[in-house]
């Protein structure tokens, strides 16, 4: 971890070399993100609820999903841009270093500009918590913590799987975006509002449901099943095969030879 933080410090100093550019990019990310926020507000200006979920309940889901996605985009940006390492041959250089490959990929790029989205998600999370009619007992607090943790783990797993895909073809960005950006936009809402086919896919194939739906039902006292408290931890099980697939994919990699 010491190595990771050293790289973070280097990336941070690098981005601050152009302070005005950094500030403008940070502000622009902040403004663009709130466009999604206002879209939800406008939606609830026409409807009082969506299948029983109120505006602040949806905003809670929105903030949890955005938290995980923004966290990974900020601190694990290298795995999200892994195809660039393959295309330009930089991955060869990582293989020659006596350090864990995934760790090197993670720290290859850190985008502190994306931290604006992370800050916004925390702001919206706080606003939602204040306006929700929830008694924040210990089990509810733990459930929320698990949801935030699971959101990070899930998107990290998806990014690793997307990186693994690059060992087979580096020109499949659209396919990968279905499960990253596309999945993120869908998971901003409780998945129970969608048709059963979507719920099945985004629960048992990509476990968004264990991040933003089943624990949410317990958090909002819509369900009393205690299993829902720990259901977000299923994402850890999802992470393990993602890492295994990545290292299996590495065996297919052929050096650029330069």
Secondary structure as a PSIPRED ss2 file (coil, helix, strand):
# PSIPRED VFORMAT (PSIPRED V4.0)

   1 X C   1.000  0.000  0.000
   2 X H   0.000  1.000  0.000
   3 X H   0.000  1.000  0.000
   4 X H   0.000  1.000  0.000
   5 X H   0.000  1.000  0.000
   6 X H   0.000  1.000  0.000
   7 X H   0.000  1.000  0.000
   8 X H   0.000  1.000  0.000
   9 X H   0.000  1.000  0.000
  10 X H   0.000  1.000  0.000
  11 X H   0.000  1.000  0.000
  12 X H   0.000  1.000  0.000
  13 X H   0.000  1.000  0.000
  14 X H   0.000  1.000  0.000
  15 X H   0.000  1.000  0.000
  16 X H   0.000  1.000  0.000
  17 X H   0.000  1.000  0.000
  18 X H   0.000  1.000  0.000
  19 X H   0.000  1.000  0.000
  20 X H   0.000  1.000  0.000
  21 X H   0.000  1.000  0.000
  22 X H   0.000  1.000  0.000
  23 X H   0.000  1.000  0.000
  24 X H   0.000  1.000  0.000
  25 X H   0.000  1.000  0.000
  26 X H   0.000  1.000  0.000
  27 X H   0.000  1.000  0.000
  28 X H   0.000  1.000  0.000
  29 X H   0.000  1.000  0.000
  30 X H   0.000  1.000  0.000
  31 X H   0.000  1.000  0.000
  32 X H   0.000  1.000  0.000
  33 X H   0.000  1.000  0.000
  34 X H   0.000  1.000  0.000
  35 X H   0.000  1.000  0.000
  36 X H   0.000  1.000  0.000
  37 X H   0.000  1.000  0.000
  38 X H   0.000  1.000  0.000
  39 X H   0.000  1.000  0.000
  40 X H   0.000  1.000  0.000
  41 X H   0.000  1.000  0.000
  42 X H   0.000  1.000  0.000
  43 X H   0.000  1.000  0.000
  44 X H   0.000  1.000  0.000
  45 X H   0.000  1.000  0.000
  46 X H   0.000  1.000  0.000
  47 X C   1.000  0.000  0.000
  48 X C   1.000  0.000  0.000
  49 X C   1.000  0.000  0.000
  50 X E   0.000  0.000  1.000
  51 X C   1.000  0.000  0.000
  52 X C   1.000  0.000  0.000
  53 X E   0.000  0.000  1.000
  54 X C   1.000  0.000  0.000
  55 X H   0.000  1.000  0.000
  56 X H   0.000  1.000  0.000
  57 X H   0.000  1.000  0.000
  58 X H   0.000  1.000  0.000
  59 X H   0.000  1.000  0.000
  60 X H   0.000  1.000  0.000
  61 X H   0.000  1.000  0.000
  62 X H   0.000  1.000  0.000
  63 X H   0.000  1.000  0.000
  64 X H   0.000  1.000  0.000
  65 X H   0.000  1.000  0.000
  66 X H   0.000  1.000  0.000
  67 X H   0.000  1.000  0.000
  68 X H   0.000  1.000  0.000
  69 X H   0.000  1.000  0.000
  70 X H   0.000  1.000  0.000
  71 X H   0.000  1.000  0.000
  72 X H   0.000  1.000  0.000
  73 X H   0.000  1.000  0.000
  74 X H   0.000  1.000  0.000
  75 X H   0.000  1.000  0.000
  76 X C   1.000  0.000  0.000
  77 X H   0.000  1.000  0.000
  78 X H   0.000  1.000  0.000
  79 X H   0.000  1.000  0.000
  80 X H   0.000  1.000  0.000
  81 X C   1.000  0.000  0.000
  82 X H   0.000  1.000  0.000
  83 X H   0.000  1.000  0.000
  84 X H   0.000  1.000  0.000
  85 X H   0.000  1.000  0.000
  86 X H   0.000  1.000  0.000
  87 X H   0.000  1.000  0.000
  88 X C   1.000  0.000  0.000
  89 X C   1.000  0.000  0.000
  90 X H   0.000  1.000  0.000
  91 X H   0.000  1.000  0.000
  92 X H   0.000  1.000  0.000
  93 X H   0.000  1.000  0.000
  94 X H   0.000  1.000  0.000
  95 X H   0.000  1.000  0.000
  96 X C   1.000  0.000  0.000
  97 X C   1.000  0.000  0.000
  98 X C   1.000  0.000  0.000
  99 X C   1.000  0.000  0.000
 100 X C   1.000  0.000  0.000
 101 X H   0.000  1.000  0.000
 102 X H   0.000  1.000  0.000
 103 X H   0.000  1.000  0.000
 104 X H   0.000  1.000  0.000
 105 X H   0.000  1.000  0.000
 106 X H   0.000  1.000  0.000
 107 X H   0.000  1.000  0.000
 108 X C   1.000  0.000  0.000
 109 X C   1.000  0.000  0.000
 110 X C   1.000  0.000  0.000
 111 X C   1.000  0.000  0.000
 112 X H   0.000  1.000  0.000
 113 X H   0.000  1.000  0.000
 114 X H   0.000  1.000  0.000
 115 X H   0.000  1.000  0.000
 116 X H   0.000  1.000  0.000
 117 X H   0.000  1.000  0.000
 118 X H   0.000  1.000  0.000
 119 X H   0.000  1.000  0.000
 120 X H   0.000  1.000  0.000
 121 X H   0.000  1.000  0.000
 122 X H   0.000  1.000  0.000
 123 X H   0.000  1.000  0.000
 124 X H   0.000  1.000  0.000
 125 X H   0.000  1.000  0.000
 126 X H   0.000  1.000  0.000
 127 X H   0.000  1.000  0.000
 128 X H   0.000  1.000  0.000
 129 X H   0.000  1.000  0.000
 130 X H   0.000  1.000  0.000
 131 X H   0.000  1.000  0.000
 132 X C   1.000  0.000  0.000
 133 X C   1.000  0.000  0.000
 134 X C   1.000  0.000  0.000
 135 X C   1.000  0.000  0.000
 136 X C   1.000  0.000  0.000
 137 X C   1.000  0.000  0.000
 138 X H   0.000  1.000  0.000
 139 X H   0.000  1.000  0.000
 140 X H   0.000  1.000  0.000
 141 X H   0.000  1.000  0.000
 142 X H   0.000  1.000  0.000
 143 X H   0.000  1.000  0.000
 144 X H   0.000  1.000  0.000
 145 X H   0.000  1.000  0.000
 146 X H   0.000  1.000  0.000
 147 X H   0.000  1.000  0.000
 148 X H   0.000  1.000  0.000
 149 X H   0.000  1.000  0.000
 150 X H   0.000  1.000  0.000
 151 X H   0.000  1.000  0.000
 152 X H   0.000  1.000  0.000
 153 X H   0.000  1.000  0.000
 154 X H   0.000  1.000  0.000
 155 X H   0.000  1.000  0.000
 156 X H   0.000  1.000  0.000
 157 X H   0.000  1.000  0.000
 158 X H   0.000  1.000  0.000
 159 X H   0.000  1.000  0.000
 160 X H   0.000  1.000  0.000
 161 X H   0.000  1.000  0.000
 162 X H   0.000  1.000  0.000
 163 X H   0.000  1.000  0.000
 164 X H   0.000  1.000  0.000
 165 X H   0.000  1.000  0.000
 166 X C   1.000  0.000  0.000
 167 X C   1.000  0.000  0.000
 168 X C   1.000  0.000  0.000
 169 X C   1.000  0.000  0.000
 170 X C   1.000  0.000  0.000
 171 X C   1.000  0.000  0.000
 172 X C   1.000  0.000  0.000
 173 X H   0.000  1.000  0.000
 174 X H   0.000  1.000  0.000
 175 X H   0.000  1.000  0.000
 176 X H   0.000  1.000  0.000
 177 X H   0.000  1.000  0.000
 178 X H   0.000  1.000  0.000
 179 X H   0.000  1.000  0.000
 180 X C   1.000  0.000  0.000
 181 X H   0.000  1.000  0.000
 182 X H   0.000  1.000  0.000
 183 X H   0.000  1.000  0.000
 184 X H   0.000  1.000  0.000
 185 X H   0.000  1.000  0.000
 186 X H   0.000  1.000  0.000
 187 X H   0.000  1.000  0.000
 188 X C   1.000  0.000  0.000
 189 X C   1.000  0.000  0.000
 190 X C   1.000  0.000  0.000
 191 X H   0.000  1.000  0.000
 192 X H   0.000  1.000  0.000
 193 X H   0.000  1.000  0.000
 194 X C   1.000  0.000  0.000
 195 X C   1.000  0.000  0.000
 196 X H   0.000  1.000  0.000
 197 X H   0.000  1.000  0.000
 198 X H   0.000  1.000  0.000
 199 X H   0.000  1.000  0.000
 200 X H   0.000  1.000  0.000
 201 X H   0.000  1.000  0.000
 202 X H   0.000  1.000  0.000
 203 X H   0.000  1.000  0.000
 204 X H   0.000  1.000  0.000
 205 X H   0.000  1.000  0.000
 206 X C   1.000  0.000  0.000
 207 X C   1.000  0.000  0.000
 208 X C   1.000  0.000  0.000
 209 X H   0.000  1.000  0.000
 210 X H   0.000  1.000  0.000
 211 X H   0.000  1.000  0.000
 212 X H   0.000  1.000  0.000
 213 X C   1.000  0.000  0.000
 214 X H   0.000  1.000  0.000
 215 X H   0.000  1.000  0.000
 216 X H   0.000  1.000  0.000
 217 X H   0.000  1.000  0.000
 218 X H   0.000  1.000  0.000
 219 X H   0.000  1.000  0.000
 220 X C   1.000  0.000  0.000
 221 X C   1.000  0.000  0.000
 222 X C   1.000  0.000  0.000
 223 X C   1.000  0.000  0.000
 224 X C   1.000  0.000  0.000
 225 X C   1.000  0.000  0.000
 226 X C   1.000  0.000  0.000
 227 X H   0.000  1.000  0.000
 228 X H   0.000  1.000  0.000
 229 X H   0.000  1.000  0.000
 230 X H   0.000  1.000  0.000
 231 X H   0.000  1.000  0.000
 232 X H   0.000  1.000  0.000
 233 X H   0.000  1.000  0.000
 234 X H   0.000  1.000  0.000
 235 X H   0.000  1.000  0.000
 236 X H   0.000  1.000  0.000
 237 X H   0.000  1.000  0.000
 238 X H   0.000  1.000  0.000
 239 X H   0.000  1.000  0.000
 240 X H   0.000  1.000  0.000
 241 X H   0.000  1.000  0.000
 242 X H   0.000  1.000  0.000
 243 X H   0.000  1.000  0.000
 244 X H   0.000  1.000  0.000
 245 X H   0.000  1.000  0.000
 246 X H   0.000  1.000  0.000
 247 X H   0.000  1.000  0.000
 248 X H   0.000  1.000  0.000
 249 X H   0.000  1.000  0.000
 250 X H   0.000  1.000  0.000
 251 X C   1.000  0.000  0.000
 252 X C   1.000  0.000  0.000
 253 X C   1.000  0.000  0.000
 254 X C   1.000  0.000  0.000
 255 X C   1.000  0.000  0.000
 256 X C   1.000  0.000  0.000
 257 X C   1.000  0.000  0.000
 258 X C   1.000  0.000  0.000
